[in-house]
């Protein structure tokens, strides 16, 4: 037996050792192959590693750019120190990354030892005669001939009117859209229309622009892929798209030549200029030159402007002080404009100094083009390292732009950093540097500037115009407030507030519009009215005639049609009457005290023996989940994979709090998939229970048994769909409220020792008066926990686990001199009522004694809602919290 045991140890050790050797060997293949071929060098290669055979470091590069784009370079810096140069293997080639300002300057300005070195897919798709595909000498000739019309503000001033017209039209189209759109797609359309009009002029209408746009989409996707020319791959589709684009543009060139021979044009577009221009030897551009140049100009202009506008809007909406300062600058320009002038001019654009800094900061922070690509023509020695001949050189723009030694707090979006700032050569290169500096940079910045000018002046009011103007003339006005940004509404400020100070969102409305108790906003994808005075809250929550439940689309879709969330008021009353009796009233709940106590004691014992820290909220979720699954499934819970159920519930719960975007990768999409799995799992439990209950007699029935047996006055039972949707929403609600309730009560009582001591003393007195024959808590003892009940109520007031209750107006509602329009959401802002100093003195202070001799006025305290939609599980949640805290207070010292 001993020999057998030794044999297994030897086998396992051999397998492990063999695996480690193979792993080490394979990981070194690229190093041996490429470094060995370089031979003996005067200076060493930069530090780094070349990754796996064939793949190199691409898997870790792509993984980094999915989450944190800076992490790839940070990993190299943390492993090898701050060297400014690192070797790697990217895009199928051994490469040197350079990321210090001075080294980047040297590389980008050295045309003698380095040439352009973009990935194979980019080179193949941009064309032999584009700026990407020609030698440095030929590049200088073509650049001299072709870039004058799009270089410098003076030359570009002729395009201001065109860009402005396209921008205004697009913003007007966006303002009247009924459905959300993908903003980047709209910005691509804007940039594409501008660039095609500049290049094709009046002939743009002769081209099928949607087809052209679609072909460009395939071309862009191919540029970012591996050059695999096989059906189904992006590069294969891109090559086919390029052929079609070449044919389409050749047809346009031929058409222009015929037209230009017949008539003389007073206003020439870029394509006309490219067809006429001659060098000093009288040579004109060939058609292949013209088409390849147009392809690459359209491609570059299409992407950089679109992404630039998108990211600037994201940053300025996340930083209201930047937005306000940029907007003020535009308003001042408008005020100075002569009454006879229509539209922007070059002089006004030059006056947009702060907006220019806003755009520069976006270009730094975003680095739309993360790197510039070069290739060594010879061995190049820089900073004591060698860049071997033939190796690629990646000038890592993003690394320079996010360098804390160059830019203080680089992750912070701060346009003021550009005031009195002189950029050191190589420290700011969004458009490259040297002879290959992007010739379209001025045009791109002009497009972004003009679009932002109109966005800043007008775009804030779009939601107001669209939603408020549609209401027509009202007897009473809608409450004060504003509806924020199109599509996003006020969600950005809402999320920002809840990350730091949850009360600041509403306090901002009150400070701007006064204490009216009702405000308009745009939240969770809908125009909404926030109500936050006790009397108004009571009226809203008690009105089932004019209002219905109105939770966000994600919550409604995930809760299910037959849950308490998804039913009409009439059907809700019937289902609630049938389903909630077993968890309503202390007498009914007394049957659950025993196993709730057992689960609490077991968990506290486990926590006391843990050697490592844990996330307490997760542990409380486990406790609440075990209690609820036991209540609902009883002994049959052992037949279910509870680990899977809990994991699915975590995904399901995250989806409830997100926008209802049903696309792969989004939380809502994952939550819908989790819901399907949960529904299938619970259906199998229901089916199994029905079969087992035919042959067994249970003396103690769980909630699922009761749901399956209960009948209304007409003898109707609950359908399986009713049962499953009810269990889903009960588990979710009970799972979260109890866990958060315990967590926050423990935080508050440990922060307030006098509260802790008084609550503990109460529990000790209950224990002392307990008969020696009694084991565990009883309902009578729980009713004696007068002070602990106040502690829990104070937690529920101060925390407000559910910050708001959601309703939707079925008709126009007149209340307090305002109108709540039909179809608008109504958010009963419980948090504001609970933190109102007119109701609760010193509301930010945690003081359970405030509940002594306190009579709660209707609408002033509703942690579990109010009216017919009052949470049926409130007493069960408070019971769980009481039982857990009883043992925590007694033993957790």
C-alpha positions, -999 to +999 in steps of 0.1 A: +000+000+000+029+024+009+046+016-025+013+024-043+010+057-025+046+066-034+040+056-070+011+080-073+032+108-058+059+102-083+035+101-112+018+134-101+052+151-095+063+140-130+032+152-147+034+185-129+071+189-136+065+179-173+037+205-176+059+232-160+088+224-184+065+224-215+050+257-204+084+272-198+098+259-231+068+271-252+069+305-235+105+309-245+102+299-282+096+334-295+125+347-274+150+321-288+138+325-324+138+363-327+165+372-303+189+345-316+184+357-352+194+392-342+229+380-332+255+399-312+245+435-306+265+465-296+236+475-272+211+451-257+175+448-266+150+467-243+136+446-215+104+426-220+093+393-235+079+381-268+050+361-255+037+329-271+046+315-305+023+329-333+001+348-308+029+368-291+014+391-265-018+398-284-041+379-259-030+400-230-030+432-251-066+426-263-077+416-227-062+448-214-080+470-239-113+454-230-111+467-194-082+491-187-063+502-217-034+514-196-029+481-178-008+465-207+019+491-204+016+494-166+023+457-164+056+461-184+066+491-163+059+472-130+079+442-142+109+459-158+110+493-143+106+527-159+128+523-190+107+541-217+114+511-241+102+475-240+102+446-263+071+427-271+054+408-299+022+424-313+002+422-345+022+393-357+057+409-354+085+414-328+081+450-317+097+477-295+073+499-275+086+534-269+066+555-243+088+584-231+083+618-246+119+622-258+122+587-273+089+592-291+102+624-306+134+607-318+115+578-334+088+599-351+112+625-365+137+599-378+129+593-415+164+580-423+165+549-401+127+543-398+098+539-422+060+536-417+052+501-402+015+496-397+001+461-394-003+440-426-041+443-426-039+481-425-012+483-452-031+460-475-065+478-471-052+514-473-036+508-507-002+510-523-005+547-532-020+560-500+001+579-474+004+546-455+019+526-484+045+549-501+082+556-494+092+587-474+104+605-506+071+598-525+051+607-494+067+642-493+058+648-529+022+636-525+017+655-492+030+687-508+005+683-537-026+672-518-028+686-483-029+724-488-067+725-491-072+709-456-043+724-437-046+756-416-076+774-404-075+799-433-078+772-459-105+754-439-127+785-434-145+777-467-159+745-450-173+762-419-208+768-434-210+732-447-200+716-413-223+739-394-253+730-416-247+693-412-242+696-374-274+717-369-295+693-390-282+662-372-289+678-337-325+687-349-330+651-361-318+637-328-341+660-308-372+645-324-363+609-323-388+587-305-364+559-297-328+558-283-299+556-308-263+547-306-246+581-304-213+570-319-231+557-350-248+592-353-215+609-350-200+587-376-228+597-400-221+634-392-184+631-399-189+609-430-214+634-445-190+663-439-159+645-453-178+631-484-192+666-492-157+681-489-142+656-512-171+651-537-189+684-535-221+685-556-213+650-569-219+635-534-256+631-543-246+609-573-231+584-549-251+559-528-239+572-494-255+546-472-237+519-494-205+539-491-209+541-453-216+504-450-186+495-471-164+517-449-177+500-418-164+466-432-131+483-442-126+497-407-133+463-391-108+447-414-082+473-405-084+461-369-082+424-376-056+398-385-049+396-423-067+362-428-081+362-463-107+335-458-145+336-461-161+346-428-131+366-415-133+404-412-102+409-434-118+389-462-149+411-460-128+442-459-109+433-491-142+428-509-155+461-495-123+478-507-127+465-543-163+478-544-152+512-530-124+514-556-149+506-584-174+532-570-148+559-566-133+552-601-167+557-615-170+590-598-136+601-610-145+592-646-178+610-642-161+641-629-135+641-658-164+640-683-183+668-665-153+690-660-145+688-697-179+702-705-184+730-679-161+752-657-168+750-620-164+781-598-163+761-566-141+731-567-141+702-542-112+681-530-115+655-558-114+683-584-082+697-568-066+662-567-074+657-604-059+690-614-028+694-592+007+691-608+042+689-592+072+709-602+079+685-632+043+689-644+032+655-634-004+649-623-017+623-599-027+590-614-063+577-607-048+551-584-032+579-563-064+598-561-086+569-552-062+555-525-058+590-510-095+596-509-100+561-493-076+569-465-088+605-460-124+594-458-114+566-434-094+588-410-119+617-411-147+593-405-133+578-373-113+605-355-140+633-356-168+609-345-148+595-316-135+629-307-171+644-304-184+614-285-156+614-259-157+652-254-194+650-247-189+622-222-162+641-204-180+675-202-212+659-191-193+641-163-177+674-153-204+701-151-180+729-143-162+722-176-195+721-194-207+754-179-174+773-186-174+760-222-211+769-227-205+804-213-177+810-238-200+800-267-228+822-253-204+852-251-193+846-287-230+846-297-237+878-278-208+897-296-220+885-330-234+913-353-271+910-360-264+908-398-241+878-394-255+843-399-235+813-387-200+809-374-169+824-389-131+818-386-126+847-362-152+833-338-136+798-339-102+814-330-119+830-300-130+796-286-098+793-265-113+773-236-132+749-260-098+743-278-083+733-244-114+710-238-107+693-271-069+690-264-076+675-230-100+650-246-073+640-272-048+635-244-071+616-221-086+594-248-057+589-272-080+579-301-051+564-319-033+545-291+000+542-310+019+553-342+037+525-361+072+525-375+096+498-388+134+499-384+152+500-418+186+494-400+197+485-365+188+517-345+205+526-313+184+547-289+189+553-251+215+525-248+192+499-265+190+484-299+160+483-322+168+455-346+164+459-383+130+448-395+114+450-360+083+472-356+084+503-334+052+512-316+052+549-304+027+544-275+009+577-275-013+566-246+016+559-224+030+594-230-004+611-225-010+592-192+025+597-178+022+613-143+057+629-148+044+648-178+008+654-167-002+658-131-031+635-121-033+621-157-065+602-152-083+634-142-101+653-170-088+688-165-088+713-195-073+740-173-039+721-174-035+736-209-035+772-196+000+786-199+012+751-208+038+746-235+038+710-247+073+695-248+081+679-282+069+643-281+047+648-250+015+654-270+009+635-302-027+627-309-021+633-346+015+620-347+047+641-352+073+648-379+068+644-416+040+619-411+020+642-389-017+637-398-026+662-425-063+662-415-058+672-379-070+708-385-101+696-403-109+671-375-106+697-348-127+721-368-155+696-371-154+688-334-154+725-325-184+734-347-204+704-335-197+712-298-205+749-303-241+740-313-243+711-288-233+734-259-257+761-269-288+740-277-286+704-268-295+707-231-331+717-240-339+689-264-356+667-238-376+698-225-388+707-260-397+671-269-415+660-238-429+692-224-440+707-258-459+675-266-481+681-236-497+711-251-515+737-230-521+725-194-544+738-167-516+735-142-478+735-151-455+705-148-434+708-116-401+727-118-369+709-128-353+699-161-352+667-182-314+666-187-298+652-218-315+633-246-314+595-240-293+599-208-316+624-191-303+631-155-289+597-150-252+608-151-258+633-122-280+607-104-253+580-105-226+605-096-246+616-065-253+581-054-216+572-055-207+599-030-237+616-013-271+600-021-290+631-009-271+656-031-292+648-062-325+660-047-308+687-027-295+702-059-331+703-073-343+720-040-316+746-041-323+754-077-361+754-076-371+758-040-389+735-016-419+727-038-421+690-029-425+680-066-398+682-094-395+670-129-365+649-141-356+623-166-346+590-150-343+554-160-352+563-196-385+581-189-397+616-181-405+615-144-420+635-115-402+632-082-424+637-051-408+642-017-432+658+007-451+635+032-486+645+021-479+642-016-462+608-011-492+596+009-516+607-019-495+591-046-490+557-028-526+556-018-541+563-053-547+531-072-573+548-095-551+572-113-517+555-108-503+521-115-469+505-106-442+520-128-408+504-121-380+507-147-383+485-178-354+463-166-371+456-133-405+450-149-391+426-175-371+406-150-397+404-123-422+387-146-457+393-158-473+374-130-452+387-101-466+414-078-446+439-099-463+430-131-500+428-123-528+452-126-542+467-093-572+444-094-552+412-101-526+424-076-552+425-048-563+389-056-528+374-058-516+393-027-546+380-007-538+344-017-500+345-015-491+366+015-511+352+044-482+327+053-457+356+058-480+383+073-485+388+111-462+377+139-484+347+147-479+333+112-442+341+113-435+324+147-431+290+128-400+305+111-382+317+142-365+283+150-346+277+117-339+314+112-321+313+146-302+281+137-290+296+104-279+329+122-260+310+150-242+288+125-232+317+104-219+337+133-199+307+145-184+303+110-175+340+109-158+338+143-135+311+131-125+327+098-088+334+094-092+359+065-114+390+061-147+385+043-172+408+026-198+411+053-227+420+029-221+388+009-223+368+042-255+385+051-269+377+016-260+341+022-279+342+055-310+358+041-309+335+010-307+304+032-336+316+053-358+324+024-351+292+004-359+272+036-392+291+040-402+286+004-389+251-003-387+235+031-370+201+030-371+200-008-344+227-009-319+198-006-329+186-041-318+220-056-284+232-065-286+262-042-251+274-051-263+277-087-295+294-077-276+319-056-252+327-084-281+331-109-298+354-084-267+376-082-267+380-120-305+385-119-302+412-092-275+432-111-298+433-142-326+448-121-304+479-115-293+485-151-307+499-184-328+474-203-302+468-231-307+433-244-273+429-261-244+405-253-221+418-226-247+440-209-260+431-174-296+431-185-288+405-212-271+383-187-300+388-162-325+377-188-305+345-194-303+339-156-340+344-153-347+317-179-325+293-160-341+302-127-376+298-142-367+264-156-351+253-123-381+264-102-406+248-127-388+215-122-391+220-083-429+227-087-433+196-110-413+174-086-433+187-056-466+179-073-455+143-079-441+138-044-472+153-027-494+127-044-477+100-024-467+118+008-485+136+036-465+166+049-473+178+084-453+209+079-459+227+047-435+252+031-445+283+012-444+266-022-468+239-009-492+266+002-490+285-031-498+252-049-529+245-027-544+280-021-577+289-037-597+321-040-634+326-033-642+313-068-621+281-063-593+292-086-558+281-078-525+299-087-510+289-121-474+276-122-464+309-138-479+328-109-461+306-084-427+309-101-429+347-107-440+352-070-411+331-057-386+349-079-396+384-067-401+373-030-366+357-030-350+388-047-367+413-024-361+393+008-326+384-002-316+421-005-336+440+021-327+417+050-290+415+041-287+453+038-308+459+069-285+437+091-253+452+075-264+488+081-277+482+116-244+466+126-225+496+111-247+521+130-247+503+164-209+498+163-204+535+155-227+544+184-215+525+215-243+538+237-269+523+213-250+491+211-248+488+250-285+496+254-296+471+227-273+445+242-286+450+277-321+445+264-311+412+249-293+401+281-324+409+301-346+388+278-321+359+282-321+362+320-359+361+322-361+330+299-374+298+316-346+272+319-367+247+299-370+270+269-345+266+241-342+294+216-362+326+209-400+328+211-425+352+195-432+366+230-395+375+234-393+391+200-423+413+210-403+424+241-375+438+220-389+473+222-355+491+219-341+468+192-373+475+171-365+512+174-329+506+164-341+487+132-366+515+124-339+541+127-317+521+104-345+518+078-351+556+081-314+566+078-305+541+052-337+539+031-327+507+014-352+513-014-346+550-022-379+554-041-412+538-049-422+538-086-456+546-101-469+557-135-498+581-142-527+565-160-542+599-166-532+636-162-531+641-124-535+675-108-518+678-075-506+707-053-511+731-083-490+710-107-498+685-134-483+649-135-488+641-172-503+608-184-476+582-190-449+599-169-433+580-141-437+592-105-409+585-081-419+587-045-385+597-030-386+580+003-351+589+011-358+627+011-389+623+034-368+602+058-341+628+058-363+659+060-353+681+090-389+694+093-401+658+101-370+643+118-348+666+139-311+662+130-319+636+103-283+627+096-278+617+133-285+580+141-308+582+171-332+553+179-345+573+208-364+595+184-389+567+181-399+568+218-434+583+221-432+591+184-465+589+164-457+584+127-477+607+105-490+590+073-464+594+045-435+603+067-420+567+072-424+541+045-393+519+041-416+491+028-439+514+008-475+524+016-510+516+005-522+485-014-486+479-027-471+478+008-444+452+008-460+419+021-426+406+033-418+435+056-426+416+088-405+386+077-376+409+069-377+426+103-380+392+120-348+380+103-330+412+113-342+409+149-331+372+153-297+378+137-290+410+158-302+392+190-273+367+187-249+393+172-254+416+202-250+388+228-220+370+213-201+391+188-178+408+212 
